[in-house]
Amino acid sequence: MNTRTLLITGAGSGLGRGLSLCLAQQGHTILATDLHLEAAQETAAQIETTGGSAHAHALDVTSEKSIQCFLSELGDIKIDVLVNNAGLQHVAAIEEFSIEKWDLLMSVLLRGTFLMTRAVLPAMRAQGFGRVIHIGSIHSLIASPYKSAYTAAKHALIGFSKTLALETGDADITSNTICPAYLRTPLVEAQIKDQARTRGLSEDEVIDRVMLAPMPKKAFITFEEVAAAIEYLISPLARNVTGQTITMDGGWTAQ
């Protein structure tokens, strides 16, 4: 079994925490990072309670200074895999979408991905191995009303990943994007409330008629399913899988 050191951004809650716990159970060492150190520490503590290996760090992916401080803290620890997961959501009609919220989403989802990737690439080249995995979304492929910034950023993420794949074709480094449909995370729970407000529906109606209705499978995606895709992408058998989009949408985009 090839165990690796995985840096996961936004690991203090939701999908980031779920992935950290799942991948630690497979023997990987997790560098759990989050804007809020306490949240990252809680994730690391949960991993260690089950016998896994984890280190918690505060990290603002939008700040070059924060990223450099984080890398300095690591010392001799090598990053084998970067999982660009940090994200947030804002639901509003375009006419009501504040510039501040637009800029914040773009900063975290795009600038953060770019800065983190650029920061770890030199060391990955030097060690002769690297895997960069971007957590996209069904909204990397389709659009939904009231999610203009998120949809635009997640679409752009695929383009960035493909460019990175081409630029790292000369090394054992790959770049891929995983695009899941809805997971039952705190972020999605907040979206359910926001969608209910903006659409004039009940929360149960949002789940059934908005979130799960386009999915033939009618089921939320799980942390374990996304973690399994990551396991494959970091395995030796996936060395030629790069610049790809792995869609986990219950058949949504097959229609």
N, C-alpha and C positions, 0 to 999 in steps of 0.2 A: 504494500500500500504506500503510495506517494503522499506523504503529509506535507502541507505547505503552511506558510505564514500568510494570512489573509488580512489585509487592511480593509475594514468596512466602515464607510462613512454613514452618519445618521444611524449609528448602532444603538442609540439610547432608547428606542421605542419602535413599535410597529414592525414593518418588514425587516428593518436593519437588525433589530433585536432577535426576531425570529430566525433570520438567516445565521446570525452569530451563534445561537444556541444549536441549531441543526448541524452546522458545519463543524462546530467544536466537538460534537458527538462523534464525528467521523475521524477525529484525531488531529484536526488542524489547529494551529495556534491562531487565535483571533486578536487582532489589534482593533479593539472596539473604540471608535472615536465618535464624538458628538459635540455639538455646540455647547451642551450643558454637561460638564464633567460628572456631576452626580448621576446623571442618567447612564452615561457610559460605565461608570463604576458599578451601578446596579446590574447592568448586563454582564460585566466581567464577573461579578460575585455569583450570579446565577450559574455561569459556566463553570466556575471553580467548584461550586457546591456539588456539581455532578461529575467532578473529576477531570474537567477539561482545563485547557491552558488559555489564559486571556490576559491582556493588558489594557487598561483604560486610559484614554487620553482626551483632553479637551482639544477641539479642532474646529476652527471656522474655515470652511472650504472656500469662502469667498475672499479670504485674506492671505496674501502672499507671506506676510510676516508670521501669521499663525501657523501656516504650513511649514515654513522654515524652522520655527521653534519646535514644532512637533517632530520633524525629521532629526533635529539635533538631539532631542530627548531619546530617540530610539538607539542612538549609539551604533553598535555593531549589528543590530537586528536587521535582517534583510527582508524586504517586502517581495514576496513571490507573486501575490495576486492583489490587485486593487479592485474593489467593488464600489463603484460610484453609485451610492444609494441615496445620499442625503437629498431630501426634497420637501416640498410643502405644496399646498393647494390653496386656491382662492376661487370662489364661485360667485360670479356677478356678470350681468349683461355688459357688453362692450361699452355702451354709453355711460355705464355707472362704474366701470373698472378704473380704479385710481392708478395714476402713474406710479405712485410709490409701491403699490402691490405688484404692478407689472414689472418694475425694475427689480424688486426683491426676488420674484420667481425666476426671472432671467439670470440674476446673479447667482443664485444657489444652484439652479438646474443646469445652466450652461457654463457660466464663468467658473463655478466650482469644479465642474467636471474637467474643464480645460486646465485649470491650475493644478489640480491634483494629478492629472495624467502627466502633464509636463514635468512636475516635480519628481515623479517616481521613475520616469523613463530612463534617465542616464544610468541609474543603478541597475535597472533590469537589463539594460544592454551590457553593462560591465559583468554581471553575473551569468549572462548567457541564457536567461530565462525570465519570462514575464507573462502574466495574463491580466488583461484589463477587461473588466466586465461592467457594462453600464446597465443599470436598472431603468429600462424604458417603461413603457405602458401600452395598453391597448390604444391610448391616445397618441402614441408614436405613429399609429397607422390609420386611425379614424378620428373624427372630431365629435364633440358633443357641445350643445349650446352652453353658454355661460362659463366656459373653461378656455378662453382664448389664449391666455398666457401659457398655461400648462400645456395645452395642445401644441402651440407653436414651439415651445422649448423641447418637448419630447419628440416632435418631428425632427427638429434640428439635431438632436442627440444621435439619431441614426446616421446622419450625414457626417457628423464628427467621427463616429466610430469607424465608418468605412474609410475615411481619410487616414485615420490612425492605422488601420489595417494595412493600407498601401505603404505607408511610411515605415512600417516595421516588418515588411515582407522579407527583409534581409537578415532577420534575427528570429530566434525562437520566442517570439512575442506575438500574442494574438489580441484582437479587439473584437468583442461581440456585444450585442445588445439583447437583453431578455425583456420581452414585452408581455407582462401578464395583464389579464383583465382584473376585475375587482378582487381584492383580498379584504378580509374583515379585520382591518386595522383601525387604530384611533383616527388616522387621517380619513379613512373612508367613512367611519362613523360620523365625523364632522361633516363630510360631504352629504351624507344622507339627510342631516338636519338642514343644510344649506339648500339642497335640491328641493326638499319639501317646501321650504320657504319660497324659493324663486318660482317653483312650478305650481304652487298651490295644491300640493298632494300631501297625503299622510306619509309617515316614514316607511310604513309597510308597503305602501303603493310605490314609493321610490325604489325600494329593493326589488319588487316584483315586476314593475312596469318600465323602469328606467335601467336599472343595473343588470338584472338577470334576464330580462326579456330578450335581448339580442343574442343570448348565449343558448344554443341548442342543448347544452349540458345542464343549464339551470343551476349551476353550483359555483360558489366562490372558489378562487384559486387558493391553495394553501402554501404556507411557508415551506413545507417539506417538498412540494413540487418545484418551487423555484430553486431551493437548495440543491435538488437533484440535478437540475440543469447546470448549475454552477459546478457541481462535482464532475460532470461530464466535460465541461469546457476547460477545466484545469487539469484534466487527465492527459497522459501521453497520447491517447488515441485521438485527441482533438487538436493535435498540433497543426493540422491543415484546415481547421475550421476557424476562419477569421473574416471579419467584415460582414458577419451574418446577423440576421435577426431571428431569434427564437421566440415564436409567438405561442403564448399559453392563454387561449381565449375561449375555450369551450366550444369552438366552432364559429365564433362570432364573424370573423372575416372570411369564412368559407362561403358565405351567402352572397 
